[in-house]
Structures are given as structure tokens and as C-alpha cells.
Amino acid sequence: MDRLSGNRAVGRLRRWVISPAGLAAQFAAAAAVTVCRAEIVGIVFFLALSVSILVLCENLLAVLPPFLLTSLFLIKSSDNAAFSSGGDTLYAKFIPLWWLALLPVGAVAAHLWLYRKPFQRGRAFWPILAVSAALTLGGLGSISFKEYFAGGALYHVVALGFGMLLLYVWFSSEVREDTDGALPEFAANLMAMLGLFACFMIFHHYLAHLPRLIAKPAILDFQWRNNVSSFLMLTLPFPFYKAFRRPAWLLAGLLMYLGLLLSGSRGGLVFGTLELAMCLLFLIFADKKRRLVYLGITALLVVVALAALPLLFRFLWPTVRRLLLSGGEEEVRLGLYRRAVEDFLAHPVFGTGLGYMGNRDIHPSKFFALCWYHCAPLQIIGSLGVAGALAFAYQYVMRVVIFLRSRTKFHLTLFLSWVGIEMMSLVNPGVFAPLPYLLIVTLLLVFAEKTQNPAQAILTSGNKQEPAEVQ
């Protein structure tokens, strides 16, 4: 039921907000927030936009651009980096404005009333349910009542588990089965826009510190490197997908890889290079018409990289040095890995639970954060034990089935995006951060399920179709 379908102005707004022009306008607004360091104004603006979209737009996907752009520009805030230090932080500034949270809650209620949809669930429902149960039971028999119900721990248990299950069901119920290519086109445009905005943030940072860069040509260190590289790992495959229709998008993919290198993230350097190789092979394998061209471009990139290797090595040395597992930071990470194994052996069935704070002697966690093991498989066995390992193994298998059930270019792109964030999760919290990373993975699953028709062609933009199978 759509109670506003007869309003022409609302109809034009609905089409514009998810169009390339609408995405570009939101990109520009977020860029202005980043350049002006006006995060508070940005939050208020995009919150108002999100609330308006929820009320006026039947298409729930329209709320994703403002929400995800907000998640992205906030990681660059020095206030956000000092979230737990007390004093003048974003958190402290927003305590008096807590009532603003009532606006999206009311907007969600209005959306559900205005655009009621029948309940639906896809193949990912049961795996997410299994993981939700494992997260809820994590630490059973070992964790204290105080630790389990601490604010940060309870948030992660709920948001990673049954809260994410509710979001999955909501999006699965609201997103229609794709019949005209609109869903793959929107998903590709959204993810490409997010990746380009992440690059903008990095390039702006380098431009703002240009004298320092000129004085010492090397990677600039900044606190938000792992967060921005996680976004880039999720978004990197989508320009390559768009290149099937418009080859110029290959340049955007290479730009995102450059952003990964400039981020200074070790995971971005190693896993980003691996993901770039997978994307290039995907492009070569799936695009018969331009296979020789892409082979030539790949060969040229390899030759240029080898020729410039000494220069690249000097420029990337701060990142490479941190890869050599020497120094205090690496000792902390290795200590967390050892502790995860010890905690698993001590509590093998349900682990220590997400509220466990026994790691703080190795690495003090920030406010509202967990005591991360900084490696997803170790986080699973340490925090959730065998029960969690079985639930996550079931979920991983089902995700592969969902992403690869239809061998279309779009589904392979979704698969590569998921593989990218899972690789980053080997060395960072990654998918154990509910918002935005696990939410994006959940959306990838919804996109895959809503385009699962084996007879459906691969649709990149417009209504033109290509053969559904990658030959």
C-alpha cells in the first residue's frame, strides 16, 4: 500500500533521490562536510534527509545513501578518533541532542504504516538466526552479569545478532524482486559512489597536509586508515562491474586501489592488491569483447609497477615497515591472537562472550568498544566457542551459495565485495562492526536474493541486457 503514490512532486523526489544526479548531489554535500570539518552540521542535515526519505519514499533503499555517507565521513573526524578520551568529542556534543534519535524512530514507524509490505524472508534468514543465537549464548557459564549487560557488549550482541536479523527481514520484505535491472544499477551506483567518496576523503587529507608530504614523500599516517580501507574493500569490485558497459569505469577502480595504498592500511595494501587482481581477472574472464584489451592493460600495470618498485617501496615504507611484525603494535596484535586461543581452550563450548574484558591487559579498548581479538576467526572461537564456530560456518557456506547460485556478473561482483571485507576482517574488527560493515554485507545478500532468477540477464544500467551466464 502506497498512500502517497498520487502526488506528482513526491514521485519526482522519489526518482531523483536514487538517480545518479541525486547520488551526486548527496556526494557533494558530504564532500562539503568533510572539507569544512562540519560533522555536526552534516549529521543533522543527513538525518533530516533520511527522515524525509523514510516518510516520503516507498523504496527503502533510498535511505541508504545518506546513512552510509554519514557513516563514512564521520570516520575522518578527529573528534570521532577521540571518542573515548573525554572532553570535547562528538559524543559529548551530542549528549544534549539525544532527543534527535526519536526522529528516525518516528520516521521508521511512519514508513512501516504508510508502506506496509507482507513479511518475507530469504535463504539467509536461518544462517543469521543461527549466528544470532550463538551471539546471545556467547560466554554462557563464564561471563558475569555485569559484563554481559554492559552497554557496549549488549549493543554488539543485539546489533550483530537479532537486530541484524530484523534489518534483514525488513529489507527483504521491502525490496522487490528485480525485473528490469533497476536493482543492480542502483546497487552498483551506490557502492561506486561510496568508494569514490572514500577516495575523496583520502586525497583531501593528503592535499591538506601537502607541505608535510613534499618535505617527506611517504605515506601519511592517520587514525581512520583501517575504516576507510574497509569501505574501499567493499566497494572496489563495483567500478569493474560497471566497466562491462562503460570501460572508463576501470579508471575509477584503479583510483580506489590507489586510495587503498594511500590509506596506509596494511590490510588495504595486502588484501587490496589481492582483490584488485581478482577484479582484473574477473573483467578479463567475463568480458570476451575486450579481453585482449584488458589483458594488455593488466600487463601494462604489472610492468609499470615493477619499473617503479624502488620508488613505490620508499613511498610505501611506513606501511611496509608495519608489516614486518616488529615493535609494540605488532606484539599487541600477536598477544591478542594468543589470548584468543587460550580463551577458547578455557571456554570451548560458548567462549568468553562479546562482553569479556579480559584482553584489556594487552590492549585497552575504547569507550563502547569490545575487547577485539582483531581477527574474525579468532573472535568467533574466543568469544563464542564451538557453538559460534558452527553457526558462522553454516552462515559462510550459505553466503557462498546465495552469492554464487546465479553465475551472473552482478552476483560475482557481490561475491568479490563480500570476500573483500572478509579479508579485512582477518586483521581488523570488520564484520564484527554492525554498522555499517555487517549491514552492508546483509544488503549484499538481499541484492543477491532479489536477483536470483536463473533466466534473468545481467543488467548494468538502463534496460539493456546481456547473457546471464558468464561464458
The 8 nearest C-alpha neighbors of each residue, nearest first, counted from 0:
[[1, 114, 115, 2, 113, 116, 4, 112],
 [2, 0, 114, 4, 3, 113, 57, 115],
 [1, 3, 4, 113, 0, 114, 5, 6],
 [4, 2, 5, 1, 6, 9, 55, 113],
 [3, 5, 1, 6, 2, 10, 9, 7],
 [6, 4, 3, 7, 2, 10, 9, 1],
 [5, 7, 9, 8, 4, 3, 10, 11],
 [8, 6, 10, 9, 11, 5, 4, 12],
 [9, 7, 11, 10, 6, 12, 13, 5],
 [8, 10, 12, 6, 7, 11, 13, 55],
 [9, 11, 7, 13, 8, 12, 6, 14],
 [10, 12, 8, 14, 13, 9, 15, 7],
 [13, 11, 9, 15, 10, 14, 16, 8],
 [14, 12, 10, 11, 15, 16, 56, 9],
 [15, 13, 11, 12, 16, 17, 18, 10],
 [14, 16, 18, 12, 21, 13, 17, 11],
 [15, 17, 21, 13, 18, 14, 12, 61],
 [18, 16, 15, 21, 61, 14, 22, 19],
 [17, 19, 15, 21, 20, 16, 14, 22],
 [20, 18, 22, 21, 23, 17, 188, 15],
 [21, 19, 23, 18, 22, 24, 15, 16],
 [22, 20, 16, 18, 24, 15, 23, 19],
 [21, 23, 19, 25, 24, 20, 26, 18],
 [22, 24, 26, 20, 21, 25, 19, 27],
 [25, 23, 27, 21, 26, 22, 20, 28],
 [24, 26, 28, 22, 27, 23, 29, 21],
 [27, 25, 23, 29, 24, 28, 22, 30],
 [26, 28, 30, 24, 25, 29, 23, 31],
 [29, 27, 25, 31, 30, 26, 24, 32],
 [28, 30, 32, 26, 31, 27, 25, 33],
 [31, 29, 27, 33, 32, 28, 26, 34],
 [32, 30, 28, 34, 29, 33, 35, 27],
 [31, 33, 37, 29, 35, 30, 34, 41],
 [34, 32, 36, 30, 31, 35, 29, 72],
 [33, 35, 31, 36, 32, 30, 203, 37],
 [34, 36, 37, 32, 33, 31, 38, 30],
 [37, 35, 33, 34, 32, 38, 76, 31],
 [36, 38, 32, 35, 40, 39, 41, 33],
 [39, 37, 41, 40, 36, 32, 42, 73],
 [40, 38, 42, 41, 37, 43, 89, 92],
 [41, 39, 43, 37, 38, 42, 44, 32],
 [42, 40, 38, 44, 39, 43, 32, 45],
 [41, 43, 39, 45, 44, 40, 46, 38],
 [42, 44, 46, 40, 41, 45, 47, 39],
 [45, 43, 41, 47, 46, 42, 40, 48],
 [44, 46, 48, 47, 42, 65, 43, 49],
 [45, 47, 49, 43, 48, 44, 42, 50],
 [46, 48, 50, 44, 45, 49, 43, 51],
 [47, 49, 45, 51, 46, 50, 52, 44],
 [50, 48, 46, 52, 51, 47, 62, 45],
 [49, 51, 47, 53, 52, 106, 48, 103],
 [52, 50, 48, 54, 49, 53, 55, 47],
 [53, 51, 49, 55, 56, 54, 50, 62],
 [52, 54, 50, 51, 110, 56, 106, 55],
 [53, 55, 51, 110, 52, 106, 56, 109],
 [56, 54, 52, 53, 51, 9, 57, 3],
 [57, 55, 52, 58, 13, 53, 54, 59],
 [56, 58, 59, 114, 55, 1, 53, 110],
 [59, 57, 56, 60, 61, 174, 173, 13],
 [58, 60, 61, 62, 57, 173, 53, 56],
 [61, 59, 62, 58, 63, 174, 170, 64],
 [60, 62, 59, 63, 17, 58, 16, 64],
 [61, 63, 60, 49, 64, 59, 52, 65],
 [62, 64, 66, 60, 61, 65, 67, 59],
 [65, 63, 67, 66, 62, 68, 61, 189],
 [66, 64, 68, 45, 67, 63, 69, 62],
 [65, 67, 63, 69, 64, 68, 70, 62],
 [68, 66, 70, 69, 64, 65, 63, 71],
 [67, 69, 71, 65, 70, 66, 64, 72],
 [70, 68, 66, 71, 67, 72, 65, 73],
 [71, 69, 67, 68, 73, 72, 66, 435],
 [70, 72, 68, 69, 73, 74, 67, 197],
 [71, 73, 69, 74, 75, 70, 68, 33],
 [72, 74, 75, 76, 71, 70, 69, 38],
 [75, 73, 72, 76, 71, 223, 79, 226],
 [76, 74, 73, 72, 223, 77, 79, 200],
 [77, 75, 79, 78, 73, 74, 80, 38],
 [76, 78, 80, 79, 81, 75, 74, 222],
 [79, 77, 88, 81, 76, 80, 89, 82],
 [78, 80, 82, 76, 81, 77, 89, 74],
 [81, 79, 77, 78, 82, 76, 222, 74],
 [82, 80, 78, 84, 79, 83, 77, 88],
 [81, 83, 79, 80, 84, 88, 78, 90],
 [84, 82, 366, 365, 81, 85, 80, 367],
 [85, 83, 81, 82, 86, 88, 366, 365],
 [86, 84, 83, 87, 88, 82, 81, 91],
 [85, 87, 88, 84, 91, 81, 83, 82],
 [86, 88, 91, 85, 92, 89, 78, 90],
 [89, 87, 78, 91, 90, 82, 86, 92],
 [88, 90, 92, 78, 91, 79, 93, 87],
 [89, 91, 88, 93, 92, 94, 82, 79],
 [92, 90, 88, 89, 94, 93, 87, 86],
 [93, 91, 89, 90, 94, 88, 87, 95],
 [92, 94, 96, 90, 95, 91, 89, 97],
 [93, 95, 96, 97, 91, 92, 90, 89],
 [96, 94, 93, 97, 92, 98, 91, 99],
 [95, 97, 93, 98, 94, 99, 92, 100],
 [98, 96, 99, 94, 95, 100, 93, 101],
 [97, 99, 100, 96, 101, 102, 95, 94],
 [100, 98, 101, 97, 102, 96, 103, 46],
 [101, 99, 98, 102, 97, 103, 104, 96],
 [100, 102, 104, 99, 98, 103, 105, 97],
 [101, 103, 105, 100, 104, 99, 106, 50],
 [104, 102, 106, 105, 50, 101, 107, 100],
 [105, 103, 101, 107, 102, 106, 108, 100],
 [104, 106, 108, 102, 103, 107, 101, 109],
 [107, 105, 103, 109, 108, 104, 50, 53],
 [106, 108, 110, 104, 109, 105, 103, 111],
 [109, 107, 105, 111, 106, 110, 112, 104],
 [108, 110, 106, 112, 107, 111, 113, 54],
 [111, 109, 107, 113, 54, 112, 108, 53],
 [110, 112, 108, 115, 109, 114, 113, 107],
 [111, 113, 109, 110, 114, 115, 108, 107],
 [112, 114, 110, 111, 2, 109, 115, 1],
 [115, 113, 0, 1, 111, 112, 110, 57],
 [114, 116, 111, 112, 0, 113, 117, 110],
 [117, 115, 173, 114, 172, 118, 0, 111],
 [118, 116, 119, 172, 115, 173, 169, 114],
 [117, 119, 172, 116, 120, 168, 169, 171],
 [120, 118, 172, 171, 117, 168, 121, 169],
 [119, 121, 168, 171, 124, 172, 118, 122],
 [122, 120, 123, 124, 448, 119, 171, 445],
 [121, 123, 124, 125, 120, 401, 397, 448],
 [122, 124, 121, 126, 125, 127, 397, 398],
 [125, 123, 127, 122, 126, 121, 120, 128],
 [124, 126, 128, 127, 123, 129, 122, 394],
 [127, 125, 394, 129, 128, 123, 124, 393],
 [128, 126, 130, 124, 129, 125, 131, 164],
 [127, 129, 125, 131, 126, 130, 124, 132],
 [130, 128, 126, 132, 131, 127, 390, 125],
 [131, 129, 133, 127, 390, 132, 128, 134],
 [132, 160, 130, 128, 134, 161, 129, 133],
 [131, 133, 135, 129, 130, 134, 136, 128],
 [134, 132, 130, 387, 136, 131, 135, 137],
 [135, 133, 137, 131, 132, 136, 156, 130],
 [134, 136, 132, 133, 137, 131, 156, 160],
 [137, 135, 133, 134, 139, 132, 138, 349],
 [138, 136, 352, 383, 349, 134, 135, 139],
 [352, 137, 139, 351, 142, 350, 349, 141],
 [140, 138, 137, 136, 141, 349, 142, 352],
 [139, 141, 138, 142, 349, 143, 346, 351],
 [142, 140, 138, 139, 351, 143, 346, 350],
 [143, 141, 138, 351, 140, 139, 352, 147],
 [142, 144, 146, 145, 147, 141, 140, 355],
 [143, 145, 147, 146, 148, 142, 149, 354],
 [146, 144, 143, 148, 147, 149, 142, 354],
 [145, 147, 354, 149, 143, 144, 148, 355],
 [146, 148, 354, 144, 145, 149, 152, 143],
 [149, 147, 153, 145, 146, 144, 150, 152],
 [148, 150, 146, 152, 147, 151, 153, 145],
 [151, 149, 153, 152, 154, 148, 367, 147],
 [152, 150, 367, 154, 153, 149, 368, 155],
 [153, 151, 354, 155, 149, 154, 150, 353],
 [152, 154, 156, 150, 148, 155, 151, 149],
 [155, 153, 151, 157, 152, 156, 158, 150],
 [154, 156, 158, 152, 157, 153, 159, 151],
 [157, 155, 153, 159, 154, 158, 134, 160],
 [156, 158, 160, 162, 154, 155, 161, 159],
 [159, 157, 162, 155, 160, 163, 154, 156],
 [160, 158, 433, 156, 155, 157, 163, 162],
 [161, 131, 159, 157, 163, 158, 162, 156],
 [160, 162, 164, 131, 163, 157, 165, 158],
 [161, 163, 158, 165, 157, 164, 160, 166],
 [162, 164, 166, 165, 161, 160, 158, 159],
 [165, 163, 161, 167, 162, 166, 127, 168],
 [164, 166, 168, 162, 163, 167, 169, 161],
 [167, 165, 163, 169, 164, 168, 170, 162],
 [166, 168, 164, 170, 165, 169, 171, 163],
 [167, 169, 171, 165, 166, 170, 120, 172],
 [170, 168, 166, 172, 167, 171, 165, 173],
 [169, 171, 173, 167, 172, 168, 174, 166],
 [172, 170, 168, 169, 174, 173, 167, 445],
 [171, 173, 119, 169, 170, 118, 168, 174],
 [172, 174, 170, 171, 169, 175, 116, 59],
 [175, 173, 171, 170, 172, 176, 59, 58],
 [176, 174, 177, 173, 449, 172, 171, 182],
 [175, 177, 449, 178, 450, 174, 448, 451],
 [176, 178, 450, 449, 182, 179, 175, 180],
 [179, 177, 180, 176, 181, 455, 450, 182],
 [180, 178, 181, 462, 177, 458, 182, 461],
 [181, 179, 458, 182, 183, 178, 462, 184],
 [180, 182, 184, 179, 183, 185, 177, 461],
 [181, 183, 185, 184, 180, 177, 186, 446],
 [184, 182, 186, 185, 180, 181, 187, 459],
 [183, 185, 460, 181, 187, 459, 182, 186],
 [186, 184, 188, 182, 187, 183, 189, 181],
 [185, 187, 183, 189, 188, 184, 182, 190],
 [188, 186, 184, 190, 185, 189, 237, 191],
 [187, 189, 185, 191, 186, 190, 192, 184],
 [190, 188, 186, 192, 187, 191, 185, 193],
 [189, 191, 193, 234, 187, 192, 188, 186],
 [192, 190, 194, 188, 193, 189, 237, 238],
 [191, 193, 195, 189, 190, 194, 188, 196],
 [194, 192, 196, 190, 191, 195, 197, 189],
 [195, 193, 197, 191, 234, 196, 231, 192],
 [194, 196, 198, 192, 197, 193, 191, 199],
 [195, 197, 199, 193, 198, 194, 192, 200],
 [196, 198, 194, 200, 195, 199, 193, 227],
 [199, 197, 195, 201, 258, 196, 200, 202],
 [200, 198, 196, 202, 197, 201, 203, 195],
 [199, 201, 203, 197, 198, 202, 204, 196],
 [200, 202, 204, 198, 203, 199, 205, 197],
 [203, 201, 205, 199, 204, 200, 198, 206],
 [202, 204, 206, 200, 201, 205, 199, 207],
 [203, 205, 201, 207, 202, 206, 200, 208],
 [204, 206, 202, 208, 207, 203, 209, 201],
 [205, 207, 209, 203, 208, 204, 202, 210],
 [206, 208, 204, 205, 209, 203, 210, 202],
 [209, 207, 205, 206, 211, 210, 212, 204],
 [208, 210, 212, 206, 211, 207, 205, 213],
 [211, 209, 213, 212, 208, 214, 207, 215],
 [210, 212, 214, 209, 213, 208, 215, 216],
 [211, 213, 209, 216, 215, 210, 214, 208],
 [214, 212, 210, 215, 211, 216, 209, 217],
 [213, 215, 211, 212, 210, 216, 209, 217],
 [214, 216, 212, 213, 217, 211, 210, 218],
 [217, 215, 212, 213, 314, 214, 218, 211],
 [218, 216, 314, 215, 315, 219, 212, 313],
 [217, 219, 315, 314, 263, 261, 317, 220],
 [220, 218, 217, 221, 263, 205, 212, 261],
 [219, 221, 218, 263, 222, 224, 262, 317],
 [222, 220, 223, 224, 219, 262, 263, 75],
 [221, 223, 224, 80, 220, 225, 75, 77],
 [222, 224, 226, 225, 221, 74, 75, 227],
 [225, 223, 262, 227, 264, 226, 222, 221],
 [226, 224, 228, 227, 264, 223, 229, 427],
 [227, 225, 229, 223, 228, 224, 230, 74],
 [226, 228, 230, 229, 224, 225, 197, 223],
 [227, 229, 231, 225, 230, 226, 267, 259],
 [230, 228, 232, 226, 227, 231, 225, 420],
 [229, 231, 227, 233, 228, 232, 234, 226],
 [232, 230, 228, 234, 233, 229, 194, 235],
 [231, 233, 419, 229, 235, 230, 234, 420],
 [234, 232, 416, 230, 231, 420, 419, 235],
 [233, 235, 231, 190, 194, 232, 236, 237],
 [234, 236, 232, 231, 237, 233, 252, 255],
 [237, 235, 239, 234, 412, 238, 416, 278],
 [236, 238, 240, 239, 187, 235, 191, 234],
 [239, 237, 241, 252, 248, 240, 236, 191],
 [240, 238, 242, 237, 241, 236, 249, 252],
 [239, 241, 237, 238, 242, 243, 236, 412],
 [240, 242, 238, 243, 239, 244, 248, 245],
 [243, 241, 246, 245, 248, 239, 244, 240],
 [244, 242, 241, 240, 245, 246, 286, 239],
 [243, 245, 242, 241, 246, 459, 460, 240],
 [244, 246, 242, 247, 243, 248, 241, 249],
 [247, 245, 242, 248, 249, 243, 244, 241],
 [248, 246, 249, 245, 250, 242, 251, 241],
 [247, 249, 242, 251, 250, 246, 238, 245],
 [250, 248, 252, 247, 251, 242, 239, 246],
 [251, 249, 253, 248, 252, 247, 254, 238],
 [252, 250, 254, 248, 249, 253, 238, 255],
 [251, 253, 249, 238, 255, 254, 250, 235],
 [252, 254, 256, 250, 255, 251, 257, 249],
 [255, 253, 251, 257, 252, 256, 250, 258],
 [256, 254, 258, 252, 257, 253, 198, 251],
 [255, 257, 259, 253, 258, 254, 260, 252],
 [258, 256, 254, 260, 255, 259, 261, 253],
 [257, 259, 255, 261, 256, 198, 260, 262],
 [260, 258, 256, 262, 267, 257, 261, 228],
 [261, 259, 257, 258, 262, 268, 263, 256],
 [262, 260, 258, 263, 259, 218, 257, 201],
 [263, 261, 224, 259, 264, 260, 258, 228],
 [264, 262, 261, 318, 260, 218, 224, 265],
 [263, 265, 267, 266, 262, 224, 225, 268],
 [266, 264, 268, 267, 318, 269, 263, 322],
 [265, 267, 269, 264, 268, 270, 423, 426],
 [266, 268, 271, 264, 259, 265, 270, 228],
 [269, 267, 265, 271, 266, 260, 270, 272],
 [270, 268, 266, 272, 271, 267, 265, 273],
 [269, 271, 273, 272, 266, 267, 268, 274],
 [272, 270, 267, 274, 268, 273, 269, 275],
 [273, 271, 275, 270, 269, 274, 268, 276],
 [272, 274, 270, 276, 271, 275, 277, 269],
 [273, 275, 277, 271, 276, 272, 270, 278],
 [276, 274, 278, 272, 277, 273, 271, 279],
 [275, 277, 273, 279, 274, 278, 280, 272],
 [278, 276, 274, 280, 275, 279, 281, 273],
 [277, 279, 281, 275, 280, 276, 236, 274],
 [280, 278, 282, 276, 281, 277, 283, 275],
 [281, 279, 283, 277, 282, 278, 284, 276],
 [280, 282, 278, 284, 279, 283, 285, 277],
 [283, 281, 279, 285, 280, 284, 286, 278],
 [284, 282, 290, 280, 281, 285, 286, 293],
 [283, 285, 281, 282, 280, 286, 287, 290],
 [284, 286, 282, 469, 283, 281, 287, 470],
 [287, 285, 288, 290, 283, 289, 282, 284],
 [286, 288, 290, 289, 285, 284, 283, 470],
 [289, 287, 286, 290, 291, 292, 285, 283],
 [288, 290, 292, 287, 291, 286, 293, 283],
 [289, 291, 283, 287, 293, 292, 286, 288],
 [292, 290, 294, 293, 289, 295, 283, 288],
 [293, 291, 295, 289, 294, 290, 296, 283],
 [292, 294, 296, 290, 295, 291, 283, 297],
 [295, 293, 291, 297, 292, 296, 290, 298],
 [294, 296, 298, 292, 293, 297, 299, 291],
 [295, 297, 293, 299, 298, 294, 300, 292],
 [298, 296, 300, 294, 299, 295, 293, 301],
 [297, 299, 295, 301, 296, 300, 294, 302],
 [298, 300, 296, 302, 297, 301, 303, 295],
 [301, 299, 297, 303, 298, 302, 304, 296],
 [300, 302, 304, 298, 299, 303, 305, 297],
 [303, 301, 299, 305, 304, 300, 306, 298],
 [302, 304, 306, 300, 305, 301, 307, 299],
 [305, 303, 301, 307, 302, 306, 308, 300],
 [306, 304, 308, 302, 307, 303, 301, 309],
 [307, 305, 303, 304, 308, 302, 309, 301],
 [306, 308, 304, 310, 305, 309, 311, 303],
 [307, 309, 311, 305, 310, 306, 304, 312],
 [310, 308, 312, 311, 307, 313, 306, 305],
 [311, 309, 313, 307, 312, 308, 314, 315],
 [312, 310, 308, 314, 313, 309, 315, 307],
 [311, 313, 309, 315, 310, 314, 316, 308],
 [314, 312, 316, 310, 311, 315, 309, 217],
 [313, 315, 217, 311, 312, 316, 218, 216],
 [316, 314, 312, 318, 313, 317, 218, 311],
 [315, 317, 319, 313, 318, 314, 312, 320],
 [318, 316, 320, 319, 315, 218, 321, 217],
 [319, 317, 321, 316, 320, 263, 315, 265],
 [320, 318, 316, 322, 321, 317, 315, 323],
 [321, 319, 317, 322, 318, 323, 316, 324],
 [320, 322, 318, 319, 323, 324, 317, 325],
 [323, 321, 319, 320, 324, 265, 318, 325],
 [322, 324, 320, 321, 325, 319, 329, 326],
 [325, 323, 329, 322, 321, 326, 330, 320],
 [326, 324, 323, 329, 327, 321, 330, 328],
 [325, 327, 328, 329, 330, 324, 321, 323],
 [326, 328, 330, 329, 331, 325, 332, 324],
 [329, 327, 331, 330, 326, 332, 325, 324],
 [328, 330, 332, 324, 331, 327, 326, 325],
 [329, 331, 327, 333, 332, 328, 334, 326],
 [330, 332, 334, 328, 329, 333, 361, 327],
 [331, 333, 329, 335, 334, 330, 336, 328],
 [334, 332, 336, 330, 335, 331, 329, 337],
 [333, 335, 331, 337, 332, 336, 330, 338],
 [336, 334, 338, 332, 372, 333, 337, 339],
 [335, 337, 333, 339, 334, 338, 372, 332],
 [338, 336, 334, 340, 339, 335, 333, 341],
 [337, 339, 341, 335, 336, 340, 342, 334],
 [340, 338, 381, 342, 336, 337, 341, 377],
 [341, 339, 343, 337, 338, 342, 344, 381],
 [340, 342, 338, 344, 343, 339, 345, 337],
 [343, 341, 345, 339, 381, 340, 344, 338],
 [342, 344, 381, 347, 340, 346, 345, 341],
 [343, 345, 341, 347, 342, 346, 340, 381],
 [344, 346, 342, 343, 347, 341, 350, 340],
 [347, 345, 350, 343, 344, 348, 342, 351],
 [346, 348, 343, 384, 344, 350, 385, 349],
 [347, 349, 384, 385, 350, 346, 386, 383],
 [350, 348, 384, 383, 137, 138, 386, 139],
 [351, 349, 384, 383, 382, 346, 138, 381],
 [350, 352, 138, 382, 355, 142, 141, 381],
 [138, 353, 351, 137, 382, 354, 355, 350],
 [352, 354, 355, 382, 152, 369, 137, 351],
 [353, 355, 152, 147, 146, 352, 356, 369],
 [356, 354, 353, 352, 357, 351, 146, 142],
 [355, 357, 358, 370, 359, 354, 369, 146],
 [356, 358, 359, 355, 360, 370, 361, 351],
 [359, 357, 356, 360, 361, 370, 362, 335],
 [358, 360, 363, 362, 361, 357, 356, 364],
 [359, 361, 358, 362, 363, 357, 356, 364],
 [362, 360, 359, 358, 331, 363, 334, 335],
 [361, 363, 359, 360, 364, 358, 331, 370],
 [364, 362, 359, 360, 365, 361, 358, 370],
 [365, 363, 370, 368, 362, 369, 359, 366],
 [366, 364, 368, 83, 367, 363, 82, 369],
 [365, 367, 83, 368, 364, 82, 151, 84],
 [366, 368, 151, 365, 150, 369, 152, 83],
 [369, 367, 365, 366, 151, 364, 370, 152],
 [368, 370, 371, 364, 152, 354, 353, 151],
 [369, 371, 364, 356, 358, 372, 359, 368],
 [372, 370, 373, 369, 428, 378, 364, 358],
 [371, 373, 335, 378, 374, 336, 339, 377],
 [374, 372, 427, 371, 426, 428, 375, 425],
 [373, 375, 425, 426, 377, 372, 376, 427],
 [374, 376, 378, 425, 377, 424, 379, 373],
 [377, 375, 379, 378, 374, 380, 425, 388],
 [378, 376, 380, 379, 374, 375, 381, 339],
 [379, 377, 375, 381, 376, 372, 382, 380],
 [380, 378, 376, 377, 383, 382, 381, 387],
 [379, 381, 384, 377, 383, 378, 382, 343],
 [382, 380, 343, 339, 378, 350, 342, 379],
 [381, 383, 352, 350, 351, 379, 353, 378],
 [384, 382, 350, 387, 137, 349, 379, 380],
 [385, 383, 350, 380, 349, 348, 347, 387],
 [384, 386, 388, 348, 387, 347, 389, 380],
 [387, 385, 389, 384, 388, 349, 348, 133],
 [386, 388, 383, 390, 133, 385, 384, 389],
 [387, 389, 385, 391, 386, 390, 392, 380],
 [390, 388, 392, 386, 387, 391, 385, 393],
 [391, 389, 387, 130, 393, 129, 392, 388],
 [390, 392, 394, 388, 393, 389, 387, 395],
 [393, 391, 389, 395, 394, 390, 388, 396],
 [394, 392, 390, 396, 391, 395, 389, 126],
 [393, 395, 126, 391, 397, 392, 396, 398],
 [396, 394, 392, 398, 397, 393, 391, 399],
 [397, 395, 399, 393, 398, 394, 392, 400],
 [398, 396, 400, 394, 399, 395, 401, 393],
 [399, 397, 401, 395, 400, 396, 402, 394],
 [398, 400, 402, 396, 397, 401, 403, 395],
 [401, 399, 397, 398, 403, 404, 402, 396],
 [400, 402, 398, 404, 399, 403, 397, 447],
 [403, 401, 399, 414, 410, 400, 404, 447],
 [404, 402, 405, 400, 401, 406, 399, 410],
 [403, 405, 400, 401, 402, 406, 451, 399],
 [406, 404, 403, 407, 453, 451, 410, 402],
 [407, 405, 468, 403, 404, 469, 410, 408],
 [406, 408, 410, 409, 468, 467, 405, 457],
 [407, 409, 411, 410, 412, 457, 469, 406],
 [408, 410, 412, 407, 411, 413, 457, 183],
 [411, 409, 413, 412, 407, 402, 408, 447],
 [410, 412, 414, 408, 413, 409, 415, 407],
 [413, 411, 409, 415, 410, 414, 236, 408],
 [414, 412, 410, 416, 411, 415, 443, 417],
 [413, 415, 411, 417, 412, 416, 402, 410],
 [416, 414, 418, 412, 417, 413, 419, 411],
 [417, 415, 233, 419, 413, 414, 418, 236],
 [416, 418, 414, 419, 415, 420, 421, 413],
 [419, 417, 415, 421, 416, 420, 422, 414],
 [420, 418, 232, 416, 422, 417, 421, 233],
 [421, 419, 423, 422, 417, 418, 233, 232],
 [420, 422, 424, 418, 423, 419, 417, 425],
 [423, 421, 419, 424, 420, 425, 418, 270],
 [424, 422, 420, 425, 421, 426, 266, 427],
 [423, 425, 429, 427, 421, 422, 426, 375],
 [424, 426, 374, 423, 422, 375, 427, 421],
 [425, 427, 374, 373, 424, 423, 266, 428],
 [426, 428, 373, 424, 429, 374, 425, 423],
 [427, 429, 431, 373, 424, 432, 430, 374],
 [430, 428, 424, 427, 431, 432, 423, 436],
 [429, 431, 437, 432, 436, 424, 428, 433],
 [430, 432, 428, 429, 433, 437, 159, 375],
 [431, 433, 430, 434, 429, 436, 428, 437],
 [434, 432, 437, 159, 435, 158, 431, 436],
 [435, 433, 436, 432, 438, 437, 70, 439],
 [434, 436, 438, 433, 437, 439, 70, 432],
 [437, 435, 439, 438, 434, 430, 432, 433],
 [436, 438, 433, 430, 440, 439, 435, 441],
 [437, 439, 441, 435, 436, 440, 434, 433],
 [440, 438, 442, 436, 441, 437, 435, 443],
 [439, 441, 443, 437, 442, 438, 436, 417],
 [442, 440, 438, 444, 439, 443, 437, 167],
 [441, 443, 445, 439, 444, 440, 446, 438],
 [444, 442, 440, 446, 441, 445, 413, 447],
 [443, 445, 447, 441, 442, 446, 448, 440],
 [444, 446, 442, 448, 447, 443, 171, 449],
 [447, 445, 443, 449, 444, 448, 442, 450],
 [446, 448, 444, 445, 450, 449, 402, 410],
 [449, 447, 445, 451, 450, 446, 444, 401],
 [448, 450, 176, 446, 447, 451, 177, 445],
 [451, 449, 447, 448, 177, 452, 176, 446],
 [452, 450, 448, 449, 453, 405, 447, 404],
 [451, 453, 455, 454, 450, 405, 449, 456],
 [454, 452, 455, 405, 451, 467, 456, 406],
 [455, 453, 452, 456, 467, 451, 468, 405],
 [456, 454, 452, 453, 467, 457, 450, 451],
 [457, 455, 467, 466, 464, 465, 458, 454],
 [458, 456, 467, 465, 407, 464, 408, 466],
 [459, 457, 180, 464, 460, 456, 463, 183],
 [458, 460, 184, 183, 241, 457, 244, 180],
 [461, 459, 184, 458, 462, 180, 463, 181],
 [460, 462, 463, 180, 459, 181, 458, 184],
 [461, 463, 179, 180, 460, 464, 458, 181],
 [464, 462, 461, 458, 460, 465, 459, 180],
 [465, 463, 458, 456, 457, 462, 466, 459],
 [464, 466, 457, 456, 467, 458, 463, 468],
 [467, 465, 456, 468, 457, 464, 469, 455],
 [466, 468, 456, 457, 407, 455, 465, 469],
 [469, 467, 407, 466, 406, 470, 408, 456],
 [470, 468, 285, 407, 406, 467, 408, 466],
 [469, 468, 285, 284, 287, 286, 466, 467]]
